[in-house]
């Protein structure tokens, strides 16, 4: 996905993300609209995944959200779009994004 197609500001976000039912993975970046997840597992485009992640070590409450696979970078990972991000979780994410 090229930068001009993205609707939200992105930040580097190297953190553990649980893909429920598939186990932990690593994220590479994050926006209020989605994230890139590093994985060699094959998730076809439009697959809906349940994600669970914390924004930092000091966070006690994880963000839990359904996400749809928008694009696949074979052998590298998948770009996902959040489907049902709670408004308060969106605000939490936006706080860590660059201005």
MOQUIQUI-V39412 format. One record per residue. N is the residue number from 1. RES is the residue in one letter. OMEGA is omega in degrees with one decimal (* if undefined). BURIAL is + if it has 16 or more other C-alpha atoms within 10 Angstrom, else -. D_FIRST is the distance of its C-alpha to the first C-alpha in Angstrom with 1 decimal. Layout:
n->N res->RES omega->OMEGA burial->BURIAL d_first->D_FIRST
n->N res->RES omega->OMEGA burial->BURIAL d_first->D_FIRST
//
This chain:
n->1 res->X omega->179.8 burial->- d_first->0.0
n->2 res->X omega->-177.0 burial->- d_first->3.8
n->3 res->X omega->-177.0 burial->- d_first->6.6
n->4 res->X omega->177.9 burial->- d_first->8.3
n->5 res->X omega->-178.6 burial->- d_first->6.7
n->6 res->X omega->-177.5 burial->- d_first->7.6
n->7 res->X omega->-175.7 burial->- d_first->11.3
n->8 res->X omega->175.0 burial->- d_first->12.7
n->9 res->X omega->179.9 burial->- d_first->13.8
n->10 res->X omega->175.4 burial->+ d_first->12.7
n->11 res->X omega->171.1 burial->+ d_first->15.3
n->12 res->X omega->-177.2 burial->- d_first->15.8
n->13 res->X omega->179.2 burial->+ d_first->17.4
n->14 res->X omega->-173.9 burial->- d_first->18.9
n->15 res->X omega->177.1 burial->+ d_first->20.9
n->16 res->X omega->176.3 burial->+ d_first->22.2
n->17 res->X omega->174.9 burial->+ d_first->20.7
n->18 res->X omega->170.9 burial->+ d_first->22.9
n->19 res->X omega->-171.8 burial->+ d_first->21.4
n->20 res->X omega->-178.4 burial->- d_first->24.6
n->21 res->X omega->-178.5 burial->- d_first->26.2
n->22 res->X omega->177.6 burial->- d_first->24.2
n->23 res->X omega->-176.1 burial->- d_first->25.1
n->24 res->X omega->174.5 burial->+ d_first->23.7
n->25 res->X omega->175.8 burial->+ d_first->20.3
n->26 res->X omega->173.4 burial->+ d_first->18.8
n->27 res->X omega->178.2 burial->+ d_first->16.0
n->28 res->X omega->176.5 burial->+ d_first->14.1
n->29 res->X omega->-173.8 burial->+ d_first->13.0
n->30 res->X omega->170.8 burial->+ d_first->13.9
n->31 res->X omega->176.6 burial->+ d_first->13.8
n->32 res->X omega->-179.0 burial->+ d_first->16.1
n->33 res->X omega->-178.3 burial->+ d_first->13.5
n->34 res->X omega->-179.0 burial->+ d_first->12.3
n->35 res->X omega->171.6 burial->+ d_first->11.7
n->36 res->X omega->-178.8 burial->+ d_first->10.6
n->37 res->X omega->177.6 burial->+ d_first->13.6
n->38 res->X omega->179.3 burial->+ d_first->14.9
n->39 res->X omega->172.9 burial->+ d_first->16.8
n->40 res->X omega->176.4 burial->- d_first->18.2
n->41 res->X omega->-178.5 burial->- d_first->19.1
n->42 res->X omega->174.1 burial->- d_first->17.6
n->43 res->X omega->-178.5 burial->+ d_first->16.4
n->44 res->X omega->175.3 burial->- d_first->15.5
n->45 res->X omega->180.0 burial->- d_first->12.9
n->46 res->X omega->173.0 burial->- d_first->14.8
n->47 res->X omega->177.1 burial->- d_first->17.0
n->48 res->X omega->-179.1 burial->+ d_first->18.4
n->49 res->X omega->172.3 burial->+ d_first->19.1
n->50 res->X omega->-178.5 burial->+ d_first->21.6
n->51 res->X omega->177.5 burial->+ d_first->20.7
n->52 res->X omega->-178.8 burial->+ d_first->23.2
n->53 res->X omega->175.0 burial->+ d_first->22.8
n->54 res->X omega->-179.8 burial->+ d_first->24.7
n->55 res->X omega->179.4 burial->+ d_first->23.5
n->56 res->X omega->-178.8 burial->- d_first->26.2
n->57 res->X omega->-177.1 burial->- d_first->29.3
n->58 res->X omega->179.8 burial->- d_first->31.5
n->59 res->X omega->178.2 burial->- d_first->29.8
n->60 res->X omega->-177.0 burial->- d_first->32.1
n->61 res->X omega->179.4 burial->- d_first->30.2
n->62 res->X omega->170.4 burial->- d_first->26.9
n->63 res->X omega->177.4 burial->+ d_first->24.1
n->64 res->X omega->-173.4 burial->+ d_first->24.0
n->65 res->X omega->170.2 burial->+ d_first->21.4
n->66 res->X omega->-178.8 burial->+ d_first->20.0
n->67 res->X omega->-179.7 burial->+ d_first->16.3
n->68 res->X omega->178.0 burial->+ d_first->14.5
n->69 res->X omega->178.5 burial->+ d_first->12.0
n->70 res->X omega->178.9 burial->+ d_first->8.9
n->71 res->X omega->-177.6 burial->+ d_first->7.4
n->72 res->X omega->172.7 burial->+ d_first->9.6
n->73 res->X omega->-172.4 burial->- d_first->9.7
n->74 res->X omega->179.1 burial->- d_first->13.4
n->75 res->X omega->-178.2 burial->- d_first->15.9
n->76 res->X omega->-178.5 burial->- d_first->13.7
n->77 res->X omega->-178.3 burial->+ d_first->12.4
n->78 res->X omega->172.0 burial->+ d_first->10.5
n->79 res->X omega->-177.9 burial->+ d_first->8.3
n->80 res->X omega->176.9 burial->+ d_first->10.9
n->81 res->X omega->177.8 burial->+ d_first->12.0
n->82 res->X omega->-176.9 burial->+ d_first->15.6
n->83 res->X omega->-173.4 burial->- d_first->18.0
n->84 res->X omega->-179.3 burial->- d_first->21.3
n->85 res->X omega->178.7 burial->+ d_first->21.1
n->86 res->X omega->-179.3 burial->- d_first->24.6
n->87 res->X omega->-180.0 burial->- d_first->25.1
n->88 res->X omega->176.2 burial->- d_first->26.8
n->89 res->X omega->175.2 burial->+ d_first->24.0
n->90 res->X omega->178.7 burial->- d_first->21.5
n->91 res->X omega->178.4 burial->- d_first->24.1
n->92 res->X omega->179.3 burial->- d_first->24.4
n->93 res->X omega->-177.7 burial->+ d_first->20.7
n->94 res->X omega->178.7 burial->+ d_first->20.8
n->95 res->X omega->-177.3 burial->- d_first->23.8
n->96 res->X omega->-179.1 burial->+ d_first->22.1
n->97 res->X omega->176.6 burial->+ d_first->19.2
n->98 res->X omega->-179.9 burial->- d_first->19.9
n->99 res->X omega->* burial->- d_first->21.3
//
